[in-house]
Amino acid sequence: MEAVPYLAALSAIIGLGLAGYYYTLVGKASPGSDRMVFLMTEIQKGARAFLFKEYQWVAGFAVAMLILLAIVIDPLAAVSYLMGALLSAGAGFAGMTVATMANARTTEAAKDGPGKALPIAFRGGAVMGFAVAGLGLLGLTINYLLWVEWFEVTDAFSILTAYGLGASTIALFSRVGGGIYTKAADVGADLVGKVEAGIPEDDPRNPATIADNVGDNVGDVAGMGADLFESYVGSIIAPISLVAFFLGLNANAGDSGNDGVIELIVFPMAIAFVGMVASVIGSFFVKGGTSTDTKHLSRALHMGTNVAMGLTIAATVAIAYWLFGGDEFDQPIGLAISVIGGLIVGWGLGKCAEYFTSDHFNPVKKIAAQSETGPATTVLSGFSTGMVSVAASVALIIIGVGVAYWGGQITFLDANDDFGGIYGIAVAAIGMLATTGVVVSVDAYGPIADNAGGIAEMAELDPSVREVTDALDSLGNTTAAIAKGFAVGSAALTALALFKSFEFALRDEGEVLNLNVGDVETFIGLFIGAGLPFLFAALTIDAVGRAANQMIEEVRRQFREIPGLRDGEPGVIPDSAKCVAISTEASLKEMVIPGALAVVVPLVTGFISTDALGGLLAGALVTGFALAIFMANAGGAWDNAKKYIETGQHGGKGSEPHKAAVVGDTVGDPFKDTSGPSMNILLKVMTIVSLVFASAFV
């Protein structure tokens, strides 16, 4: 049992080694012509400049949190927090660096067809995927070994939880800031370029094109990576903290005097270990083919995920019997069922997202058909599609919670053990994210393919190259929706486990949490929590609107004031740097208030009333989950409806239905890439802040 943290750390190192291997393979591929190298370099410079500035802004907030943790909780909690923040930022930077290397190389490979291009894009994404999983797991195991095993520090598990808070801080600001950046550039480029000027997407004449491609990397790679880093770490910490706070452990779990406790503590790390190994193996099964058909490409890309899932399921059963085969437990298969149930529900959420966002299915085709009658019906159809998808996702979560709860119960000798059921739900979240390495690899593939298409257009390559990159990009929109399904689903289960840990932490301090809705304080907190995700979404969407307005005015100005730019006269180039600067400055200013809201509101509420805070967390969990699913799937559906029309359906590019679909896509952009993905971080940030500061509230 004691060897499990070391095995988990070893698997993390293997994952990081694989990331280095894929980095080498991507670097060896040809980046193409001088023009392609120039474009790649401009995108890379813009992305790096933004990320450095963003981290400088976030550093101020992080320093304030470090001081607060050191004074109110424990100086070691500040150390743990700092480690989580630094590793999350490092994973995002590493992934973004490789993504901006892989884009031009994917474009160059697309000249020889998708068989050459898809593996390069996937390997570029895999650097992000295994950097996220490897650094996240390695940092967590080091913290566990330091505070719990080696030095047996008092309040070791509170200190360990601060590691997750550090990861959450970077994730929140990276998602919000990167999301505002990318959507401001995207909206500006689309509305002025495609709708007003009637020029193609990623046209070199469009001043916002470089900024748009930079945004793909800072939002959909670095931001997404920080998001999944936080989700992955949080899913492992949640069941560990649940056991620790339920039993009132302060130091080494093995010395607690409770039979079977060490097995419960290390089980999450054991699942992370087998998931990492399975992801490493699965990544080698992703191979390209000769067809540009998205169904064929989808099968090729998802082969790695499917192999990793199969291996994880088999290994989970073995791990459960190894750890829980003693007399202290009744049915070892129970917790295996919980984990596997979570894995299957996560896969189901992904497939649900695919159904509602892929142009192979009726929901997207219906939105495309509605574009025949204008933007209003396009927007309405997308709204209804997103809302219906919430009902399907909620049904899956209910099934997953029920199966996981039952599995946790039957593992223990007392079949009515509520703690066992909650523990089962907690480890189900790990099931959803056990294969994070390969899931993030597939997700990060998307923006690389998108950038590859932009470089093909800006470098004025043969249209056949753009056809290949468009096929890869269309698949990327769906893979992003699937990854968001995993992240949001795990957020719901992880937040529940952290919420119970918060309740137990208050109990250890002599405070009983009152969740009776008839109590005025709880009722008020419930409404605050229910409204908070809507306020958060409004602030982030409004931020995109304001930043996009500045971008639109700048693009219009350049078309108006730079002679020959709109007509594409030789030697006339746009001032792309100005557009990059606008997105950078606007996004960094706009991310502060929404980001601070997620930390300040639970802190203030908790110091006033822990019952109100309990109601707040419950209300936010329910509405935040629904909003996240709605916005992610509605936005993805609008995007792919536009791309479906661009294949020649309903009049094709330049037609009135296409213009209506572009408007729908523009509405959906902040939904799917800014506000929606930020919701799951909002839920976990508020819950983990409450848990870390529980003793201070009392």
KAHU-V732137 format. One record per pair of residues at least 6 apart in sequence whose C-alpha atoms are under 7 Angstrom apart, sorted by the first residue. I is the first residue (numbers start at 1). J is the second residue. If there is no record, write none. Layout:
[[I:J] [I:J]]
This chain:
[[1:263] [4:266] [4:269] [4:270] [5:141] [5:266] [5:269] [7:273] [8:269] [8:270] [8:272] [8:273] [9:137] [9:138] [9:141] [11:273] [11:276] [11:277] [12:134] [12:135] [12:137] [12:138] [13:134] [15:130] [15:134] [15:276] [15:280] [16:130] [16:131] [16:134] [19:126] [19:127] [19:130] [19:131] [22:123] [22:127] [23:98] [23:124] [23:127] [26:102] [26:120] [26:123] [26:124] [29:105] [30:105] [30:108] [31:37] [31:104] [31:105] [31:108] [32:104] [32:105] [32:108] [35:459] [36:104] [36:455] [36:459] [37:104] [39:455] [40:100] [40:101] [40:104] [43:100] [43:210] [43:213] [43:214] [44:100] [46:214] [46:580] [47:214] [47:217] [47:218] [50:584] [51:218] [54:588] [66:78] [69:75] [69:77] [69:78] [70:77] [70:78] [72:696] [76:159] [77:159] [77:162] [80:143] [80:159] [80:160] [80:162] [80:163] [81:162] [81:163] [81:165] [81:166] [82:166] [83:163] [84:163] [84:164] [84:166] [84:167] [85:166] [85:167] [85:169] [85:170] [87:135] [88:167] [88:170] [88:226] [88:229] [89:170] [91:128] [91:131] [91:132] [91:135] [92:222] [92:223] [92:225] [92:226] [93:222] [94:128] [95:127] [95:128] [95:221] [95:222] [96:217] [96:218] [96:221] [96:222] [98:124] [99:124] [99:125] [99:217] [99:448] [102:120] [102:121] [102:124] [102:448] [103:448] [103:449] [103:451] [103:452] [104:452] [104:455] [106:117] [106:120] [106:121] [106:452] [107:452] [107:453] [107:455] [107:456] [109:116] [109:117] [110:116] [110:117] [110:465] [110:468] [110:469] [111:465] [113:290] [113:468] [114:288] [114:289] [114:290] [114:291] [114:292] [114:468] [115:288] [115:289] [115:290] [116:288] [118:288] [119:286] [119:287] [119:288] [121:445] [121:448] [121:449] [122:441] [122:442] [122:445] [124:445] [125:441] [125:442] [125:444] [125:445] [126:438] [126:441] [128:225] [128:440] [128:441] [128:444] [129:436] [129:437] [129:438] [129:440] [129:441] [130:437] [132:225] [132:229] [133:229] [133:436] [133:437] [136:229] [136:233] [137:233] [143:160] [144:160] [147:153] [147:156] [148:156] [148:251] [148:252] [149:252] [152:251] [152:252] [153:251] [154:250] [154:251] [155:250] [155:251] [156:250] [156:251] [157:241] [157:244] [157:250] [158:692] [161:237] [161:692] [162:692] [164:230] [164:233] [164:234] [165:685] [165:688] [165:689] [167:230] [168:230] [168:681] [168:685] [170:226] [171:223] [171:226] [171:227] [171:230] [171:681] [172:595] [172:678] [172:681] [173:591] [173:595] [174:223] [174:226] [175:219] [175:223] [175:224] [175:227] [175:674] [175:678] [176:591] [176:674] [176:678] [177:587] [177:588] [177:591] [178:215] [178:218] [178:219] [178:223] [179:219] [179:673] [179:674] [180:543] [180:544] [180:587] [180:674] [181:215] [181:583] [181:584] [181:587] [182:212] [182:215] [182:216] [182:219] [183:544] [183:669] [183:670] [184:544] [184:547] [184:548] [184:551] [184:583] [185:208] [185:211] [185:212] [185:215] [185:548] [185:551] [185:583] [186:212] [187:548] [187:666] [188:208] [188:548] [188:551] [188:552] [189:206] [189:208] [189:209] [192:552] [192:555] [192:556] [193:199] [193:206] [194:200] [194:201] [195:659] [202:209] [202:454] [202:457] [202:458] [203:209] [203:457] [203:458] [204:458] [205:565] [205:566] [205:568] [205:573] [205:574] [206:574] [207:555] [207:574] [207:575] [207:576] [207:579] [208:555] [208:576] [208:579] [210:576] [211:576] [211:579] [211:580] [213:451] [216:447] [217:447] [220:447] [221:444] [221:447] [227:681] [228:487] [231:487] [231:491] [232:433] [232:436] [234:494] [235:429] [235:430] [235:494] [236:268] [236:269] [236:430] [238:426] [238:494] [238:497] [238:498] [239:423] [239:426] [239:427] [239:497] [240:265] [241:501] [242:497] [242:498] [242:500] [242:501] [243:265] [245:501] [245:504] [245:505] [246:501] [246:504] [248:508] [249:256] [253:261] [253:262] [254:262] [259:328] [260:328] [263:323] [268:427] [268:430] [271:316] [271:434] [272:434] [274:312] [274:315] [275:312] [275:434] [275:435] [276:434] [276:435] [276:437] [278:308] [278:311] [278:312] [279:308] [279:435] [279:437] [279:438] [281:308] [282:304] [282:305] [282:307] [282:308] [283:304] [283:438] [284:304] [285:303] [285:304] [286:300] [286:301] [286:303] [286:304] [287:300] [288:300] [292:468] [292:471] [294:471] [294:475] [298:475] [304:438] [305:438] [305:439] [308:435] [309:435] [313:340] [316:336] [317:333] [317:336] [320:332] [320:333] [320:335] [320:336] [321:332] [321:333] [324:332] [325:332] [329:411] [329:412] [329:413] [330:410] [330:411] [330:412] [330:413] [331:410] [331:411] [331:412] [332:411] [334:407] [334:408] [334:410] [334:411] [335:407] [335:408] [335:411] [335:424] [337:404] [337:407] [338:403] [338:404] [338:407] [338:408] [338:424] [338:425] [338:427] [338:428] [339:427] [339:428] [339:430] [339:431] [340:431] [341:400] [341:403] [341:404] [341:428] [342:400] [342:428] [342:429] [342:431] [342:432] [343:431] [343:432] [345:396] [345:400] [346:432] [346:485] [346:486] [346:489] [349:393] [349:485] [349:486] [350:482] [350:483] [350:485] [350:486] [351:482] [353:481] [353:482] [353:485] [353:633] [354:478] [354:481] [354:482] [355:361] [356:363] [356:364] [356:385] [356:389] [356:633] [356:637] [357:364] [357:478] [357:633] [357:636] [357:637] [357:640] [358:364] [358:478] [358:637] [358:640] [359:365] [359:640] [359:641] [359:644] [363:385] [364:637] [364:640] [364:641] [365:641] [367:378] [367:381] [367:382] [367:641] [368:641] [368:642] [368:645] [368:661] [370:377] [370:378] [371:377] [371:378] [371:657] [371:660] [371:661] [372:657] [374:657] [374:660] [375:660] [375:661] [375:663] [375:664] [378:660] [378:661] [378:664] [379:664] [382:634] [382:637] [382:638] [383:634] [385:634] [386:630] [386:631] [386:633] [386:634] [387:630] [389:630] [390:626] [390:629] [390:630] [401:425] [404:421] [404:424] [404:425] [404:428] [405:421] [405:422] [405:424] [405:425] [406:421] [407:421] [407:424] [408:420] [408:421] [408:423] [408:424] [409:415] [409:416] [409:417] [409:418] [409:420] [409:421] [412:420] [422:497] [425:493] [426:493] [426:494] [426:497] [429:490] [429:493] [429:494] [432:486] [432:490] [439:483] [442:479] [443:479] [443:480] [443:483] [445:476] [446:473] [446:476] [446:477] [446:480] [449:469] [449:472] [449:473] [450:473] [452:469] [453:466] [453:469] [453:470] [456:465] [456:466] [457:466] [477:636] [481:632] [481:633] [481:636] [484:677] [488:625] [488:628] [488:680] [491:680] [491:684] [492:621] [492:625] [495:683] [495:684] [495:687] [498:687] [498:688] [499:687] [501:691] [502:690] [502:691] [502:694] [503:513] [505:694] [506:512] [506:694] [506:695] [509:695] [509:698] [511:698] [513:610] [513:611] [514:611] [515:522] [515:611] [515:614] [515:615] [516:522] [517:523] [521:611] [521:612] [522:611] [522:612] [522:614] [522:615] [523:615] [524:612] [525:612] [525:613] [525:615] [525:616] [526:615] [526:616] [526:618] [526:619] [527:616] [527:619] [528:616] [529:615] [529:616] [529:617] [529:618] [529:619] [529:620] [530:619] [530:620] [530:623] [532:620] [533:620] [533:623] [533:624] [533:679] [536:594] [537:675] [539:594] [540:594] [540:674] [540:675] [541:670] [541:675] [543:590] [544:670] [547:583] [547:586] [547:587] [551:579] [551:582] [559:565] [559:566] [564:572] [565:572] [565:573] [565:574] [598:682] [598:685] [598:686] [599:685] [599:686] [599:689] [602:613] [602:686] [602:690] [603:690] [605:612] [605:613] [606:613] [606:697] [607:697] [617:687] [620:683] [621:683] [624:679] [624:683] [625:680] [627:676] [628:676] [628:677] [628:679] [628:680] [631:671] [631:672] [631:676] [632:671] [632:672] [632:676] [632:677] [633:672] [634:668] [635:665] [635:668] [635:669] [635:671] [635:672] [636:672] [638:664] [638:665] [638:668] [639:665] [641:661] [642:658] [642:661] [642:662] [642:665] [645:652] [645:653] [645:658] [646:652] [646:653] [650:657] [651:657] [652:658]]
